């Protein structure tokens, strides 16, 4: 996602140099979406929690055999 954002920034600069105003606007919308996605990824990374699942306890084996069809 970082590479996509960086590529969009480079494409915006190119479009501005070439005077492609419509292209600039579209690329800025895409850039805003990429930056939003990166921010959401960072927020998820910051809110990780550790869940203690405990130590598994072995269950006694059943002595009854399942019925045969």
Backbone bond lengths (Angstrom), bond angles and torsions (degrees), N, CA, C in turn:
res aa  C-N    CA-C-N  psi(-1)  N-CA   C-N-CA  omega(-1)  CA-C   N-CA-C  phi
1 X - - - 1.448 - - 1.534 109.94 -
2 X 1.317 116.51 -34.32 1.468 120.12 178.19 1.527 109.54 -64.69
3 X 1.323 116.81 -40.81 1.467 120.32 178.75 1.527 110.84 -63.21
4 X 1.319 116.54 -39.77 1.466 120.12 178.46 1.524 109.66 -63.05
5 X 1.330 116.43 -45.23 1.473 120.19 178.87 1.521 111.02 -59.80
6 X 1.334 115.97 -46.03 1.468 119.78 -179.39 1.525 111.25 -63.45
7 X 1.324 116.67 -38.44 1.456 120.74 178.04 1.529 110.61 -65.15
8 X 1.314 117.05 -41.11 1.461 120.17 178.01 1.525 111.52 -62.32
9 X 1.314 117.04 -39.93 1.470 120.85 178.29 1.523 109.81 -61.76
10 X 1.327 116.66 -44.09 1.467 120.52 178.86 1.529 111.11 -64.77
11 X 1.318 117.11 -39.86 1.473 120.63 179.76 1.521 111.04 -68.38
12 X 1.321 117.70 -34.70 1.466 120.63 176.48 1.524 109.97 -63.87
13 X 1.318 116.69 -44.74 1.466 120.65 178.93 1.530 110.31 -60.50
14 X 1.316 116.92 -43.12 1.462 120.56 179.11 1.528 110.63 -63.68
15 X 1.326 117.07 -44.75 1.461 120.62 -179.14 1.531 110.97 -63.88
16 X 1.326 116.74 -37.25 1.468 119.63 177.59 1.526 110.70 -66.13
17 X 1.338 117.44 -41.66 1.479 121.05 177.93 1.523 110.95 -61.37
18 X 1.325 116.15 -38.19 1.461 120.80 -176.16 1.533 112.81 -85.83
19 X 1.338 116.61 -8.57 1.455 120.21 178.98 1.520 113.88 78.71
20 X 1.314 117.75 24.37 1.465 122.67 -179.84 1.526 109.02 -88.37
21 X 1.314 115.88 77.22 1.467 120.77 -171.78 1.525 112.75 -62.97
22 X 1.324 118.47 -40.70 1.464 120.68 178.00 1.516 111.46 -63.32
23 X 1.312 116.03 -39.90 1.466 121.00 178.41 1.527 110.48 -65.47
24 X 1.327 116.72 -39.40 1.470 121.23 179.24 1.522 109.93 -59.03
25 X 1.325 116.30 -46.45 1.473 119.82 -177.92 1.526 111.31 -62.80
26 X 1.329 117.03 -44.49 1.459 120.53 178.52 1.515 112.60 -62.62
27 X 1.321 115.48 -40.95 1.465 119.64 178.88 1.523 111.56 -66.74
28 X 1.318 116.84 -35.61 1.478 119.86 177.86 1.526 111.23 -65.73
29 X 1.320 116.95 -36.59 1.465 120.13 176.39 1.531 109.25 -63.80
30 X 1.337 116.08 -44.91 1.470 119.92 178.54 1.522 111.15 -63.54
31 X 1.332 116.93 -39.55 1.460 121.15 178.74 1.525 110.72 -63.19
32 X 1.320 117.39 -41.97 1.467 120.26 178.50 1.523 110.18 -61.31
33 X 1.329 117.04 -40.05 1.457 120.31 177.69 1.516 112.24 -64.98
34 X 1.324 117.11 -41.83 1.468 121.09 179.30 1.529 110.56 -65.26
35 X 1.331 116.68 -41.90 1.465 119.48 179.72 1.531 111.00 -66.81
36 X 1.323 116.64 -36.96 1.461 120.46 176.60 1.530 110.43 -63.10
37 X 1.319 116.25 -44.36 1.470 120.79 179.24 1.529 110.27 -61.50
38 X 1.326 117.80 -44.02 1.469 120.75 178.18 1.527 110.98 -62.09
39 X 1.320 117.19 -39.67 1.472 120.25 179.07 1.522 110.52 -64.08
40 X 1.359 117.03 -40.97 1.464 119.95 178.25 1.526 111.12 -64.99
41 X 1.321 116.57 -38.85 1.471 120.01 177.92 1.523 109.85 -62.74
42 X 1.340 116.55 -43.70 1.468 120.33 179.49 1.528 111.22 -63.89
43 X 1.333 117.44 -40.00 1.470 119.73 179.08 1.521 110.91 -64.52
44 X 1.325 117.21 -40.77 1.472 119.84 178.26 1.520 110.42 -63.19
45 X 1.315 116.17 -39.91 1.459 120.90 -179.05 1.531 110.25 -64.51
46 X 1.334 116.76 -36.75 1.464 121.05 -178.61 1.525 112.81 -74.82
47 X 1.325 118.23 -19.95 1.466 121.08 -175.11 1.522 113.06 -105.14
48 X 1.283 116.53 21.64 1.460 118.41 177.93 1.518 109.54 -66.28
49 X 1.298 115.72 139.84 1.457 120.38 176.23 1.520 108.26 -126.56
50 X 1.299 114.60 151.16 1.452 120.60 178.32 1.523 107.61 -96.57
51 X 1.299 115.27 130.45 1.463 120.66 179.27 1.519 108.00 -109.96
52 X 1.318 116.14 123.04 1.456 120.67 178.23 1.520 108.38 -83.09
53 X 1.310 116.17 112.58 1.459 120.96 179.90 1.523 112.01 -90.68
54 X 1.307 117.33 -2.30 1.460 120.78 179.62 1.520 111.83 76.93
55 X 1.302 114.41 -176.85 1.464 120.76 179.01 1.518 107.82 -100.53
56 X 1.324 117.02 128.50 1.459 118.94 -179.83 1.526 111.34 -60.92
57 X 1.320 116.27 141.48 1.456 122.35 177.65 1.525 108.27 -109.84
58 X 1.322 117.29 122.53 1.467 118.62 179.92 1.521 110.51 -65.05
59 X 1.302 116.41 139.47 1.454 122.54 178.36 1.525 108.52 -93.45
60 X 1.323 118.17 144.23 1.464 119.40 178.80 1.530 109.78 -64.24
61 X 1.315 114.60 142.69 1.460 119.93 179.21 1.518 109.33 -70.17
62 X 1.299 115.81 141.55 1.451 120.91 179.17 1.542 108.36 -77.28
63 X 1.341 115.53 136.71 1.452 119.19 179.71 1.531 111.06 -89.91
64 X 1.318 116.84 -14.72 1.466 119.64 -179.47 1.516 108.90 -84.71
65 X 1.322 115.35 137.39 1.453 120.57 176.47 1.519 108.70 -87.11
66 X 1.322 117.32 146.39 1.459 118.83 178.25 1.526 109.68 -68.51
67 X 1.319 117.50 150.52 1.471 119.64 -179.35 1.512 110.76 -64.25
68 X 1.326 115.67 145.58 1.467 121.56 178.34 1.525 108.72 -86.75
69 X 1.293 116.00 141.87 1.473 118.06 179.40 1.512 112.80 -74.17
